[in-house]
Amino acid sequence: MDETRTAAELDQEAAVRGLLEDYYRDGKPPWDSGVTPPELVALIEGPGALTPGHVLELGCGTGTNAVYLARHGWRVAAVDLVDRAVRQAREKAHAAGVDVTVLCGDATQLDDMGLHGPYDLFFDLSCYCGIPLHRRDAYAAGLTKRAAAGARLLMFGYGPESFDDPISGVTADELRARFPGWRLTDVTPGTNPFPTFWFTLYRSATAA
């Protein structure tokens, strides 16, 4: 554990974990619909689709998108903070007959899980936007450390205006600041009745 974190920061992290666990215990996580979003489908199957490689999903939930990616030829590793979600994701992958590595852990502490990469694609369906601000640089550093040259990050996030708390939400300006060595190549508004966005970031092929 990082002993430099303050008591208030640790309380924030515990509150986020508790909220996520509550959502999965109640069976109603709003981000885990059981349907692969068309934005990911377009990247995997659409014009100019990516060549299958290694992908890491951050905040995989019950495994819908990890299974989808595996079915389309990707070698998939997936991480979630909530034990219940991880168990369901493993069961879903087993039922689908696909090989997915699903680990329970913190997306800001990838070193602890033995995930070395490199990864050609990262997928994040509203994981980053719920991480306390003091842990977000660690998230970005973990992905950057594991990114293949030319890697992509496809991220769905809620805008800060969507929630009445000091933690949730993400903006394009924040991603530009927190992901040095990456280019934010696309920002597309989501279709939700509150501010949401799809962000695409590209890791430079020449970045160290």
C-alpha positions as CSV (number, residue, x, y, z in Angstrom):
1,M,0.0,0.0,0.0
2,D,1.2,3.5,-0.8
3,E,1.8,5.0,2.7
4,T,1.8,8.5,1.3
5,R,-1.9,8.6,0.9
6,T,-3.8,10.6,3.4
7,A,-6.7,9.3,5.6
8,A,-9.1,11.3,3.5
9,E,-7.8,9.7,0.3
10,L,-8.0,6.2,1.7
11,D,-11.6,7.0,2.8
12,Q,-12.4,8.0,-0.8
13,E,-11.0,4.8,-2.1
14,A,-13.0,2.7,0.4
15,A,-16.1,4.6,-0.5
16,V,-15.7,3.9,-4.2
17,R,-15.1,0.2,-3.5
18,G,-18.1,0.0,-1.3
19,L,-20.3,1.7,-3.9
20,L,-19.2,-0.7,-6.6
21,E,-19.7,-3.7,-4.4
22,D,-23.2,-2.5,-3.6
23,Y,-24.1,-2.1,-7.3
24,Y,-23.0,-5.7,-8.0
25,R,-24.6,-7.1,-4.9
26,D,-27.9,-5.6,-6.0
27,G,-27.4,-6.7,-9.6
28,K,-27.9,-3.3,-11.1
29,P,-24.6,-1.7,-12.2
30,P,-25.7,0.8,-14.8
31,W,-22.5,0.5,-16.8
32,D,-22.7,-3.3,-17.1
33,S,-25.7,-3.8,-19.4
34,G,-24.7,-7.2,-20.9
35,V,-24.5,-5.6,-24.4
36,T,-21.2,-4.8,-26.1
37,P,-21.3,-1.1,-27.0
38,P,-21.4,-0.2,-30.7
39,E,-18.3,1.9,-30.3
40,L,-16.2,-1.1,-29.4
41,V,-17.9,-3.2,-32.1
42,A,-16.9,-0.6,-34.7
43,L,-13.3,-0.6,-33.6
44,I,-13.1,-4.4,-33.7
45,E,-15.3,-5.2,-36.7
46,G,-15.9,-1.9,-38.6
47,P,-14.0,-0.4,-41.6
48,G,-10.3,-0.3,-40.8
49,A,-10.8,-2.7,-37.9
50,L,-7.8,-3.4,-35.7
51,T,-5.8,-6.5,-36.2
52,P,-6.4,-8.8,-33.2
53,G,-3.6,-8.7,-30.7
54,H,-3.4,-8.3,-26.9
55,V,-6.0,-6.3,-25.1
56,L,-6.4,-5.3,-21.5
57,E,-9.9,-4.3,-20.2
58,L,-10.0,-2.1,-17.1
59,G,-13.1,-2.5,-15.0
60,C,-14.4,-5.5,-16.9
61,G,-17.5,-6.1,-14.8
62,T,-19.3,-9.4,-15.6
63,G,-17.1,-10.0,-18.7
64,T,-19.5,-9.2,-21.6
65,N,-16.9,-7.2,-23.5
66,A,-13.9,-9.5,-22.6
67,V,-15.8,-12.4,-24.0
68,Y,-16.7,-10.4,-27.1
69,L,-13.1,-9.5,-27.7
70,A,-11.9,-13.1,-27.2
71,R,-14.5,-14.4,-29.7
72,H,-13.0,-12.0,-32.2
73,G,-9.5,-13.3,-31.9
74,W,-8.0,-11.1,-29.2
75,R,-5.9,-12.4,-26.4
76,V,-7.7,-10.9,-23.4
77,A,-6.7,-9.9,-19.9
78,A,-9.4,-8.2,-17.8
79,V,-9.4,-6.6,-14.4
80,D,-12.1,-5.6,-12.0
81,L,-12.1,-4.4,-8.4
82,V,-15.1,-6.4,-7.3
83,D,-14.9,-10.1,-6.4
84,R,-18.5,-10.8,-7.4
85,A,-18.0,-9.2,-10.9
86,V,-14.8,-11.2,-11.4
87,R,-16.5,-14.5,-10.5
88,Q,-19.3,-13.8,-13.0
89,A,-16.8,-12.8,-15.7
90,R,-14.9,-16.0,-15.3
91,E,-18.2,-18.0,-15.4
92,K,-19.3,-16.1,-18.5
93,A,-15.9,-16.8,-20.3
94,H,-16.1,-20.5,-19.3
95,A,-19.7,-20.8,-20.6
96,A,-18.7,-19.1,-23.9
97,G,-15.7,-21.5,-24.3
98,V,-13.2,-18.6,-24.6
99,D,-9.8,-18.0,-23.0
100,V,-9.9,-14.9,-20.9
101,T,-7.6,-14.1,-18.0
102,V,-9.8,-12.3,-15.4
103,L,-8.1,-10.9,-12.3
104,C,-9.4,-9.2,-9.2
105,G,-7.5,-6.0,-8.5
106,D,-7.1,-2.3,-8.7
107,A,-6.7,-0.8,-12.1
108,T,-4.3,1.7,-10.6
109,Q,-2.0,-1.0,-9.3
110,L,-1.4,-3.2,-12.3
111,D,2.1,-4.2,-11.1
112,D,0.5,-6.1,-8.3
113,M,-1.3,-8.4,-10.7
114,G,1.6,-9.5,-12.9
115,L,0.2,-7.9,-16.0
116,H,3.3,-7.1,-18.1
117,G,2.0,-6.5,-21.6
118,P,2.6,-5.1,-24.0
119,Y,-1.0,-4.5,-25.0
120,D,-2.2,-3.3,-28.4
121,L,-5.6,-2.2,-27.1
122,F,-7.0,-1.0,-23.7
123,F,-10.7,-0.8,-23.2
124,D,-12.3,1.1,-20.3
125,L,-16.1,1.3,-19.9
126,S,-16.4,3.9,-17.2
127,C,-13.6,2.6,-14.9
128,Y,-11.3,5.6,-15.0
129,C,-14.0,8.2,-14.5
130,G,-14.9,6.7,-11.1
131,I,-11.3,6.5,-9.8
132,P,-10.4,9.1,-7.1
133,L,-8.4,11.9,-8.6
134,H,-5.3,11.1,-6.5
135,R,-5.0,7.6,-8.1
136,R,-5.5,8.6,-11.8
137,D,-1.8,9.3,-12.5
138,A,-1.0,5.8,-11.4
139,Y,-3.7,4.4,-13.8
140,A,-2.2,6.4,-16.7
141,A,1.3,5.3,-15.8
142,G,0.3,1.7,-15.6
143,L,-1.2,1.7,-19.0
144,T,1.7,3.6,-20.5
145,K,4.2,1.2,-19.1
146,R,2.3,-1.7,-20.8
147,A,1.4,-0.1,-24.1
148,A,2.8,-1.4,-27.3
149,A,3.9,1.2,-29.8
150,G,0.8,2.5,-31.5
151,A,-1.5,1.1,-28.9
152,R,-5.1,2.4,-28.6
153,L,-7.1,3.3,-25.5
154,L,-10.9,3.4,-26.0
155,M,-12.5,4.9,-22.9
156,F,-16.1,5.7,-22.0
157,G,-16.5,8.2,-19.3
158,Y,-19.1,10.3,-17.5
159,G,-18.7,14.1,-17.6
160,P,-18.1,15.8,-14.2
161,E,-21.5,17.3,-14.4
162,S,-23.2,13.9,-14.2
163,F,-22.6,13.4,-10.5
164,D,-22.8,15.6,-7.4
165,D,-19.5,14.5,-5.9
166,P,-15.8,15.6,-6.1
167,I,-14.5,12.3,-7.6
168,S,-16.5,11.2,-10.6
169,G,-16.2,12.3,-14.1
170,V,-13.5,13.0,-16.8
171,T,-12.8,15.6,-19.4
172,A,-10.7,15.7,-22.6
173,D,-8.4,18.2,-21.1
174,E,-7.7,16.0,-18.1
175,L,-6.8,13.0,-20.3
176,R,-4.4,15.2,-22.4
177,A,-2.7,16.2,-19.2
178,R,-2.5,12.8,-17.5
179,F,-1.5,10.8,-20.6
180,P,1.8,12.3,-21.8
181,G,3.1,10.4,-24.8
182,W,-0.5,9.7,-26.0
183,R,-2.6,11.7,-28.5
184,L,-6.3,12.2,-27.9
185,T,-7.6,11.6,-31.4
186,D,-11.3,11.5,-30.9
187,V,-14.0,12.7,-28.5
188,T,-17.5,11.6,-29.3
189,P,-20.5,12.5,-27.0
190,G,-22.4,9.5,-25.7
191,T,-26.1,9.0,-26.2
192,N,-27.0,9.2,-22.5
193,P,-29.4,11.9,-21.1
194,F,-26.5,13.3,-19.1
195,P,-22.9,14.2,-20.2
196,T,-20.9,11.2,-21.4
197,F,-18.1,10.8,-23.9
198,W,-16.2,8.2,-25.8
199,F,-12.5,9.0,-25.9
200,T,-9.9,7.5,-28.2
201,L,-6.2,7.9,-27.3
202,Y,-3.3,6.7,-29.4
203,R,0.2,5.9,-28.0
204,S,2.9,7.2,-30.3
205,A,4.8,4.6,-32.2
206,T,8.0,6.4,-31.3
207,A,7.2,7.1,-27.6
208,A,9.7,5.7,-25.1
